Amino acid sequence: MSLVVLYDANVLYPSTLRDLLIRIAAAGLVQAKWTDQILDEVFRNVRKNRPGAADDLLDRTRVLMVRAVRDCLVDGYEPLIHTLDLPDPDDRHVLAAAIRARAQVIVTDNLKDFPEEILRQWDIEPVSADDFVSDQIGLDAKVVWSCVQQIANSWRNPPGTLGDVLASLERCGLVQSVAALRAL
């Protein structure tokens, strides 16, 4: 059985990172989970930060995300939200979904909002996107490399190269992961 991970909104927001995380899950390295509430947060922030983004394209992206990863949506977590205590109460829904999904990892770049001592009681580990991708490279570098190649191949306007994808991932904070990929 593969590792069950819950992706937080902040790692699904940057498009290249989102693409890589979804491809890692679609390749079967992990069983990725998220909620409609997490997706609402992602696309609310995209619309806020990119007011010119076409709603139909964003809606299509959301649909494709859910189709790409089998059984990714978590539901039934809402009753847990108010029983949890985190530094940022707005993040309780993420932990509640992780508990409901029986996730072993929450992939987030807001580690301070998910203290290990709190998550430990649920056998959940908070992991940054960079550490998560590095772990996946350590487990199966060929699959992760293939995911990066697929992203480059999907960029058409303008066309992308592996170097372009790696540079974009580095801008997303995947410094050690990109270094490991470049070393392959």
C-alpha positions in Angstrom: 0.0 0.0 0.0 1.4 3.4 -1.0 1.9 6.3 1.4 -1.2 8.4 1.9 -0.4 12.1 1.7 -2.6 15.2 2.0 -1.6 18.2 -0.2 -2.2 21.5 1.5 -3.4 24.5 -0.7 -0.1 26.3 -0.6 1.6 23.4 -2.5 -1.2 23.1 -5.0 -1.1 26.8 -5.8 2.0 27.1 -7.9 1.1 25.5 -11.2 4.4 23.7 -11.9 4.6 22.3 -8.4 1.0 21.3 -8.6 1.6 19.6 -11.9 4.6 17.7 -10.4 2.7 16.6 -7.2 -0.2 15.4 -9.2 2.0 13.5 -11.7 3.8 11.9 -8.7 0.5 10.7 -7.4 -0.8 9.6 -10.8 2.4 7.6 -11.3 1.4 5.6 -8.2 4.3 6.7 -5.9 1.8 8.0 -3.3 -1.9 8.1 -2.7 -2.6 11.9 -2.8 -5.6 13.4 -1.1 -7.2 16.9 -0.8 -10.6 18.4 -0.3 -13.0 20.7 -2.1 -12.3 23.2 0.6 -8.5 23.0 -0.1 -9.2 23.4 -3.9 -11.5 26.4 -3.1 -8.6 28.0 -1.3 -6.2 27.3 -4.2 -8.4 28.7 -6.9 -9.7 31.7 -4.7 -6.0 32.7 -4.4 -5.3 32.2 -8.0 -8.2 34.4 -8.9 -7.1 37.0 -6.4 -3.5 37.1 -7.6 -4.3 36.7 -11.3 -7.5 38.6 -11.9 -7.2 38.1 -15.6 -7.2 34.3 -15.4 -10.1 32.9 -17.3 -12.7 31.2 -15.0 -13.4 28.5 -17.5 -9.7 27.5 -17.6 -9.4 27.5 -13.8 -12.6 25.4 -13.5 -11.2 23.0 -16.1 -7.9 22.8 -14.2 -9.8 21.9 -11.1 -11.8 19.1 -12.8 -8.6 17.7 -14.4 -6.9 17.6 -11.0 -9.6 15.5 -9.6 -9.7 13.2 -12.6 -5.9 12.8 -12.6 -5.7 11.2 -9.1 -8.1 8.4 -8.3 -10.0 8.8 -5.1 -8.3 12.1 -4.2 -11.3 13.9 -2.6 -11.7 13.6 1.1 -15.2 14.1 2.6 -16.7 13.6 6.0 -13.9 15.4 7.8 -16.0 18.4 8.8 -17.1 17.2 12.3 -13.5 16.9 13.3 -12.5 20.5 12.5 -13.8 22.1 15.7 -12.1 19.5 17.9 -8.6 20.3 16.7 -6.2 22.9 17.9 -3.6 24.4 15.6 -1.7 27.7 15.7 -3.8 28.9 12.8 -7.4 27.8 13.3 -8.0 28.3 9.6 -5.8 25.2 9.0 -7.8 22.9 11.2 -9.7 21.6 8.1 -6.4 20.4 6.6 -5.6 18.3 9.7 -9.2 17.1 9.9 -9.0 15.9 6.3 -5.7 14.2 6.9 -7.1 12.4 9.9 -10.2 11.3 8.0 -8.1 10.1 5.0 -5.7 8.3 7.3 -2.8 10.2 5.8 0.7 9.7 7.1 1.9 13.0 5.7 0.7 16.5 5.2 2.7 18.2 2.4 2.7 21.9 3.2 5.1 24.8 3.1 3.5 26.2 6.2 5.3 23.9 8.6 4.9 26.3 11.5 1.2 26.0 11.3 1.4 22.2 11.7 3.6 21.5 14.7 5.0 18.0 14.9 4.0 17.6 18.5 0.4 18.1 17.6 0.4 16.0 14.5 2.3 13.2 16.2 -0.7 12.2 18.2 -2.4 11.4 14.9 0.6 9.6 13.4 0.9 12.4 10.8 4.1 14.1 9.8 4.3 17.6 8.3 6.7 17.7 5.4 7.7 20.6 3.1 7.1 20.2 -0.6 10.9 20.2 -1.2 11.5 17.4 1.4 8.5 15.4 0.0 9.8 15.6 -3.6 13.3 14.8 -2.4 12.0 11.7 -0.6 10.2 10.6 -3.8 13.4 11.1 -5.8 15.1 8.9 -3.3 12.5 6.2 -3.7 12.2 6.3 -7.5 14.2 8.9 -9.2 13.3 7.6 -12.7 9.6 8.1 -12.1 10.1 11.6 -10.7 12.4 12.5 -13.7 9.8 11.1 -16.0 7.1 13.4 -14.4 9.4 16.4 -14.9 9.9 15.4 -18.5 6.2 15.0 -19.0 5.7 18.6 -17.7 8.3 19.9 -20.1 6.6 18.0 -23.0 3.2 19.5 -22.0 4.4 23.1 -22.2 3.4 24.2 -25.7 2.9 28.0 -25.7 5.8 28.7 -25.3 7.4 25.2 -25.5 9.3 24.1 -22.4 12.5 22.4 -21.8 13.6 20.3 -18.8 15.7 23.3 -17.7 12.6 25.5 -17.8 10.7 23.1 -15.6 13.6 22.8 -13.2 13.9 26.5 -13.0 10.2 26.9 -12.3 10.3 24.2 -9.6 13.3 26.0 -8.0 11.3 29.2 -7.9 8.6 27.2 -6.1 11.1 26.4 -3.4 12.3 23.0 -4.5 15.9 23.7 -4.1 17.3 20.4 -2.9 14.9 18.4 -5.1 16.0 20.3 -8.2 19.7 19.8 -7.2 19.1 16.1 -6.9 17.3 16.0 -10.3 20.1 17.9 -12.0 22.6 15.4 -10.5 20.9 12.5 -12.2 
